[in-house]
Amino acid sequence: LRDTVRYLKLCRGVPGVVTTITVMADVNHGTDYLPMVPLMDVIQTHPTARSTRIIDLVHREGRPELQLFNAGTDRLSFGFAVWKLKALGRWQWHYEWHDTSYHRFRCYHWAAVYPSPEGPVCTVAYEEVSEGITDYRYLEMLEGLIEQADRKGVETAVAKALVNEMESEVP
């Protein structure tokens, strides 16, 4: 942690350098990662209860940019969950490599694509990820349309109630 904080501070002095660190939780093996969060441009963490302090700090301070990783290959975790946490990105290990056999309807906890002699073979999880990304885009569009309507003085109470209801339903 001490070295990482030192490097982040050094990088701040170099114009155009963008810093990012991937942490799995607020604390790992007794080391609290919170002190380094404000020093970076992008933080990538798991969207779990173990990262609550990092996510809360990002929301409170408005920086660094929050991205999420390794939370499964499903529609919810790529769409509504990213939107609810106000993250600006989401990624996942998604290629299966330790088992060369594949079946389109079988997917391990994180694999969405299998290798084959003809090229990558997508699984159902791959399609769910795509649907989640589309959900996220629709939610962002809806919020943008509400903002535009507010600026024009158009009534948005029903739309805002819908957004609040959706947000309250997302775990």
ROGU-805499 format. One record per residue (C-alpha): x, y, z; residue number from 1. Coordinates in Angstrom, 1 decimal, m for minus. Example, Ala and Ser with C-alpha at 12.3 -4.5 7.8 and 13.67 -1.06 7.14 Angstrom:
BEGIN
<atom><x>12.3</x><y>m4.5</y><z>7.8</z><pos>1</pos></atom>
<atom><x>13.7</x><y>m1.1</y><z>7.1</z><pos>2</pos></atom>
***
This chain:
BEGIN
<atom><x>0.0</x><y>0.0</y><z>0.0</z><pos>1</pos></atom>
<atom><x>2.8</x><y>2.4</y><z>0.9</z><pos>2</pos></atom>
<atom><x>4.5</x><y>1.9</y><z>m2.5</z><pos>3</pos></atom>
<atom><x>1.2</x><y>2.1</y><z>m4.4</z><pos>4</pos></atom>
<atom><x>0.3</x><y>5.4</y><z>m2.7</z><pos>5</pos></atom>
<atom><x>3.8</x><y>6.7</y><z>m3.5</z><pos>6</pos></atom>
<atom><x>3.5</x><y>5.7</y><z>m7.2</z><pos>7</pos></atom>
<atom><x>0.0</x><y>7.3</y><z>m7.4</z><pos>8</pos></atom>
<atom><x>1.3</x><y>10.5</y><z>m6.1</z><pos>9</pos></atom>
<atom><x>4.3</x><y>10.4</y><z>m8.5</z><pos>10</pos></atom>
<atom><x>1.9</x><y>9.8</y><z>m11.5</z><pos>11</pos></atom>
<atom><x>m0.2</x><y>12.8</y><z>m10.5</z><pos>12</pos></atom>
<atom><x>2.7</x><y>15.0</y><z>m11.5</z><pos>13</pos></atom>
<atom><x>2.9</x><y>13.6</y><z>m15.0</z><pos>14</pos></atom>
<atom><x>0.5</x><y>15.3</y><z>m17.4</z><pos>15</pos></atom>
<atom><x>m1.9</x><y>13.0</y><z>m19.2</z><pos>16</pos></atom>
<atom><x>m1.2</x><y>9.9</y><z>m17.1</z><pos>17</pos></atom>
<atom><x>m4.4</x><y>8.0</y><z>m16.1</z><pos>18</pos></atom>
<atom><x>m4.1</x><y>5.8</y><z>m13.1</z><pos>19</pos></atom>
<atom><x>m6.2</x><y>2.8</y><z>m12.2</z><pos>20</pos></atom>
<atom><x>m6.1</x><y>0.0</y><z>m9.6</z><pos>21</pos></atom>
<atom><x>m8.1</x><y>m3.1</y><z>m9.3</z><pos>22</pos></atom>
<atom><x>m9.0</x><y>m4.2</y><z>m5.8</z><pos>23</pos></atom>
<atom><x>m11.3</x><y>m6.9</y><z>m4.7</z><pos>24</pos></atom>
<atom><x>m12.5</x><y>m5.3</y><z>m1.5</z><pos>25</pos></atom>
<atom><x>m12.0</x><y>m2.5</y><z>1.0</z><pos>26</pos></atom>
<atom><x>m9.6</x><y>m4.5</y><z>3.0</z><pos>27</pos></atom>
<atom><x>m7.3</x><y>m7.4</y><z>2.0</z><pos>28</pos></atom>
<atom><x>m5.1</x><y>m9.4</y><z>4.4</z><pos>29</pos></atom>
<atom><x>m5.5</x><y>m6.6</y><z>7.0</z><pos>30</pos></atom>
<atom><x>m4.5</x><y>m3.8</y><z>4.5</z><pos>31</pos></atom>
<atom><x>m7.1</x><y>m1.0</y><z>4.2</z><pos>32</pos></atom>
<atom><x>m7.2</x><y>0.2</y><z>0.6</z><pos>33</pos></atom>
<atom><x>m9.3</x><y>3.3</y><z>1.2</z><pos>34</pos></atom>
<atom><x>m6.3</x><y>5.8</y><z>1.6</z><pos>35</pos></atom>
<atom><x>m5.3</x><y>5.2</y><z>m2.1</z><pos>36</pos></atom>
<atom><x>m8.7</x><y>5.6</y><z>m3.6</z><pos>37</pos></atom>
<atom><x>m8.8</x><y>9.4</y><z>m3.9</z><pos>38</pos></atom>
<atom><x>m5.3</x><y>9.4</y><z>m5.5</z><pos>39</pos></atom>
<atom><x>m6.4</x><y>7.4</y><z>m8.6</z><pos>40</pos></atom>
<atom><x>m8.4</x><y>8.3</y><z>m11.7</z><pos>41</pos></atom>
<atom><x>m10.3</x><y>4.9</y><z>m12.0</z><pos>42</pos></atom>
<atom><x>m11.0</x><y>2.4</y><z>m9.3</z><pos>43</pos></atom>
<atom><x>m12.1</x><y>m1.1</y><z>m10.2</z><pos>44</pos></atom>
<atom><x>m13.7</x><y>m3.3</y><z>m7.5</z><pos>45</pos></atom>
<atom><x>m16.2</x><y>m6.1</y><z>m7.0</z><pos>46</pos></atom>
<atom><x>m19.7</x><y>m4.8</y><z>m6.5</z><pos>47</pos></atom>
<atom><x>m20.2</x><y>m6.7</y><z>m3.2</z><pos>48</pos></atom>
<atom><x>m20.7</x><y>m5.8</y><z>0.5</z><pos>49</pos></atom>
<atom><x>m16.9</x><y>m6.2</y><z>0.9</z><pos>50</pos></atom>
<atom><x>m16.4</x><y>m3.1</y><z>m1.3</z><pos>51</pos></atom>
<atom><x>m19.0</x><y>m0.9</y><z>0.3</z><pos>52</pos></atom>
<atom><x>m16.6</x><y>1.7</y><z>1.8</z><pos>53</pos></atom>
<atom><x>m14.8</x><y>2.1</y><z>m1.5</z><pos>54</pos></atom>
<atom><x>m18.1</x><y>2.6</y><z>m3.4</z><pos>55</pos></atom>
<atom><x>m19.5</x><y>5.0</y><z>m0.8</z><pos>56</pos></atom>
<atom><x>m16.3</x><y>7.1</y><z>m0.9</z><pos>57</pos></atom>
<atom><x>m16.4</x><y>7.3</y><z>m4.7</z><pos>58</pos></atom>
<atom><x>m20.1</x><y>8.5</y><z>m4.5</z><pos>59</pos></atom>
<atom><x>m19.3</x><y>11.0</y><z>m1.7</z><pos>60</pos></atom>
<atom><x>m16.3</x><y>12.5</y><z>m3.4</z><pos>61</pos></atom>
<atom><x>m17.5</x><y>12.2</y><z>m7.0</z><pos>62</pos></atom>
<atom><x>m14.2</x><y>10.6</y><z>m7.9</z><pos>63</pos></atom>
<atom><x>m12.4</x><y>8.5</y><z>m9.0</z><pos>64</pos></atom>
<atom><x>m14.4</x><y>6.9</y><z>m11.8</z><pos>65</pos></atom>
<atom><x>m16.0</x><y>3.7</y><z>m10.5</z><pos>66</pos></atom>
<atom><x>m15.8</x><y>0.5</y><z>m12.6</z><pos>67</pos></atom>
<atom><x>m16.9</x><y>m2.9</y><z>m11.5</z><pos>68</pos></atom>
<atom><x>m15.5</x><y>m6.3</y><z>m12.3</z><pos>69</pos></atom>
<atom><x>m15.9</x><y>m10.1</y><z>m11.8</z><pos>70</pos></atom>
<atom><x>m19.5</x><y>m10.2</y><z>m10.5</z><pos>71</pos></atom>
<atom><x>m20.9</x><y>m12.9</y><z>m12.8</z><pos>72</pos></atom>
<atom><x>m22.1</x><y>m13.2</y><z>m16.3</z><pos>73</pos></atom>
<atom><x>m25.7</x><y>m12.4</y><z>m16.1</z><pos>74</pos></atom>
<atom><x>m28.1</x><y>m9.7</y><z>m17.2</z><pos>75</pos></atom>
<atom><x>m28.6</x><y>m8.0</y><z>m13.8</z><pos>76</pos></atom>
<atom><x>m24.9</x><y>m7.6</y><z>m13.0</z><pos>77</pos></atom>
<atom><x>m24.2</x><y>m6.0</y><z>m16.4</z><pos>78</pos></atom>
<atom><x>m27.2</x><y>m3.8</y><z>m16.5</z><pos>79</pos></atom>
<atom><x>m29.3</x><y>m2.7</y><z>m13.5</z><pos>80</pos></atom>
<atom><x>m26.6</x><y>m3.4</y><z>m10.9</z><pos>81</pos></atom>
<atom><x>m24.0</x><y>m1.2</y><z>m12.8</z><pos>82</pos></atom>
<atom><x>m26.7</x><y>1.6</y><z>m13.1</z><pos>83</pos></atom>
<atom><x>m27.7</x><y>1.4</y><z>m9.5</z><pos>84</pos></atom>
<atom><x>m24.1</x><y>1.7</y><z>m8.3</z><pos>85</pos></atom>
<atom><x>m23.5</x><y>4.6</y><z>m10.7</z><pos>86</pos></atom>
<atom><x>m20.5</x><y>2.8</y><z>m12.2</z><pos>87</pos></atom>
<atom><x>m19.1</x><y>4.0</y><z>m15.5</z><pos>88</pos></atom>
<atom><x>m17.9</x><y>0.6</y><z>m16.6</z><pos>89</pos></atom>
<atom><x>m18.1</x><y>m3.2</y><z>m16.0</z><pos>90</pos></atom>
<atom><x>m15.8</x><y>m6.0</y><z>m17.1</z><pos>91</pos></atom>
<atom><x>m15.6</x><y>m9.7</y><z>m16.5</z><pos>92</pos></atom>
<atom><x>m13.2</x><y>m12.5</y><z>m17.3</z><pos>93</pos></atom>
<atom><x>m15.4</x><y>m14.4</y><z>m19.8</z><pos>94</pos></atom>
<atom><x>m13.3</x><y>m16.8</y><z>m21.8</z><pos>95</pos></atom>
<atom><x>m13.2</x><y>m20.4</y><z>m20.7</z><pos>96</pos></atom>
<atom><x>m9.8</x><y>m22.0</y><z>m21.1</z><pos>97</pos></atom>
<atom><x>m9.3</x><y>m24.8</y><z>m18.7</z><pos>98</pos></atom>
<atom><x>m12.0</x><y>m27.0</y><z>m20.2</z><pos>99</pos></atom>
<atom><x>m11.9</x><y>m27.3</y><z>m24.0</z><pos>100</pos></atom>
<atom><x>m15.2</x><y>m29.2</y><z>m24.2</z><pos>101</pos></atom>
<atom><x>m18.1</x><y>m26.9</y><z>m24.5</z><pos>102</pos></atom>
<atom><x>m21.9</x><y>m26.8</y><z>m24.7</z><pos>103</pos></atom>
<atom><x>m23.8</x><y>m23.7</y><z>m25.6</z><pos>104</pos></atom>
<atom><x>m26.2</x><y>m24.1</y><z>m22.6</z><pos>105</pos></atom>
<atom><x>m23.6</x><y>m24.9</y><z>m20.0</z><pos>106</pos></atom>
<atom><x>m21.7</x><y>m22.1</y><z>m18.5</z><pos>107</pos></atom>
<atom><x>m19.3</x><y>m22.0</y><z>m15.5</z><pos>108</pos></atom>
<atom><x>m19.6</x><y>m19.2</y><z>m13.0</z><pos>109</pos></atom>
<atom><x>m17.8</x><y>m16.7</y><z>m15.2</z><pos>110</pos></atom>
<atom><x>m17.3</x><y>m18.1</y><z>m18.7</z><pos>111</pos></atom>
<atom><x>m19.4</x><y>m16.7</y><z>m21.5</z><pos>112</pos></atom>
<atom><x>m17.3</x><y>m17.9</y><z>m24.5</z><pos>113</pos></atom>
<atom><x>m15.6</x><y>m21.2</y><z>m25.3</z><pos>114</pos></atom>
<atom><x>m12.8</x><y>m21.8</y><z>m27.8</z><pos>115</pos></atom>
<atom><x>m13.5</x><y>m24.1</y><z>m30.8</z><pos>116</pos></atom>
<atom><x>m11.7</x><y>m24.9</y><z>m34.0</z><pos>117</pos></atom>
<atom><x>m14.0</x><y>m22.6</y><z>m35.8</z><pos>118</pos></atom>
<atom><x>m13.5</x><y>m19.7</y><z>m33.4</z><pos>119</pos></atom>
<atom><x>m15.2</x><y>m18.5</y><z>m30.2</z><pos>120</pos></atom>
<atom><x>m18.5</x><y>m20.1</y><z>m29.3</z><pos>121</pos></atom>
<atom><x>m20.9</x><y>m17.9</y><z>m27.3</z><pos>122</pos></atom>
<atom><x>m23.0</x><y>m19.3</y><z>m24.5</z><pos>123</pos></atom>
<atom><x>m26.3</x><y>m18.1</y><z>m23.1</z><pos>124</pos></atom>
<atom><x>m24.4</x><y>m16.0</y><z>m20.6</z><pos>125</pos></atom>
<atom><x>m22.8</x><y>m14.1</y><z>m23.4</z><pos>126</pos></atom>
<atom><x>m26.3</x><y>m13.1</y><z>m24.6</z><pos>127</pos></atom>
<atom><x>m27.4</x><y>m12.2</y><z>m21.0</z><pos>128</pos></atom>
<atom><x>m24.4</x><y>m9.9</y><z>m20.8</z><pos>129</pos></atom>
<atom><x>m25.4</x><y>m8.2</y><z>m24.0</z><pos>130</pos></atom>
<atom><x>m29.0</x><y>m7.8</y><z>m22.7</z><pos>131</pos></atom>
<atom><x>m27.7</x><y>m6.3</y><z>m19.5</z><pos>132</pos></atom>
<atom><x>m25.6</x><y>m3.8</y><z>m21.4</z><pos>133</pos></atom>
<atom><x>m28.7</x><y>m2.9</y><z>m23.4</z><pos>134</pos></atom>
<atom><x>m30.7</x><y>m2.4</y><z>m20.2</z><pos>135</pos></atom>
<atom><x>m28.0</x><y>m0.1</y><z>m18.9</z><pos>136</pos></atom>
<atom><x>m28.2</x><y>2.0</y><z>m22.1</z><pos>137</pos></atom>
<atom><x>m32.0</x><y>2.3</y><z>m21.8</z><pos>138</pos></atom>
<atom><x>m31.7</x><y>3.4</y><z>m18.1</z><pos>139</pos></atom>
<atom><x>m29.1</x><y>6.0</y><z>m19.0</z><pos>140</pos></atom>
<atom><x>m31.3</x><y>7.2</y><z>m21.9</z><pos>141</pos></atom>
<atom><x>m34.4</x><y>7.4</y><z>m19.6</z><pos>142</pos></atom>
<atom><x>m32.5</x><y>9.4</y><z>m17.0</z><pos>143</pos></atom>
<atom><x>m31.2</x><y>11.8</y><z>m19.8</z><pos>144</pos></atom>
<atom><x>m34.7</x><y>12.2</y><z>m21.1</z><pos>145</pos></atom>
<atom><x>m36.0</x><y>13.0</y><z>m17.6</z><pos>146</pos></atom>
<atom><x>m33.3</x><y>15.7</y><z>m17.2</z><pos>147</pos></atom>
<atom><x>m34.2</x><y>17.2</y><z>m20.6</z><pos>148</pos></atom>
<atom><x>m37.9</x><y>17.3</y><z>m19.7</z><pos>149</pos></atom>
<atom><x>m37.1</x><y>18.9</y><z>m16.3</z><pos>150</pos></atom>
<atom><x>m35.2</x><y>21.6</y><z>m18.1</z><pos>151</pos></atom>
<atom><x>m38.1</x><y>22.3</y><z>m20.3</z><pos>152</pos></atom>
<atom><x>m40.6</x><y>22.3</y><z>m17.4</z><pos>153</pos></atom>
<atom><x>m42.3</x><y>19.1</y><z>m18.5</z><pos>154</pos></atom>
<atom><x>m43.9</x><y>17.1</y><z>m15.7</z><pos>155</pos></atom>
<atom><x>m41.6</x><y>14.1</y><z>m14.9</z><pos>156</pos></atom>
<atom><x>m43.1</x><y>12.8</y><z>m11.6</z><pos>157</pos></atom>
<atom><x>m44.3</x><y>9.5</y><z>m13.1</z><pos>158</pos></atom>
<atom><x>m41.0</x><y>8.8</y><z>m14.9</z><pos>159</pos></atom>
<atom><x>m39.1</x><y>9.6</y><z>m11.7</z><pos>160</pos></atom>
<atom><x>m41.3</x><y>7.3</y><z>m9.7</z><pos>161</pos></atom>
<atom><x>m40.6</x><y>4.5</y><z>m12.2</z><pos>162</pos></atom>
<atom><x>m36.9</x><y>5.1</y><z>m11.9</z><pos>163</pos></atom>
<atom><x>m37.0</x><y>5.1</y><z>m8.1</z><pos>164</pos></atom>
<atom><x>m39.1</x><y>1.9</y><z>m8.1</z><pos>165</pos></atom>
<atom><x>m36.7</x><y>0.2</y><z>m10.4</z><pos>166</pos></atom>
<atom><x>m33.7</x><y>1.3</y><z>m8.2</z><pos>167</pos></atom>
<atom><x>m35.4</x><y>0.0</y><z>m5.1</z><pos>168</pos></atom>
<atom><x>m35.9</x><y>m3.4</y><z>m6.6</z><pos>169</pos></atom>
<atom><x>m32.2</x><y>m3.9</y><z>m7.7</z><pos>170</pos></atom>
<atom><x>m30.3</x><y>m5.8</y><z>m5.0</z><pos>171</pos></atom>
***
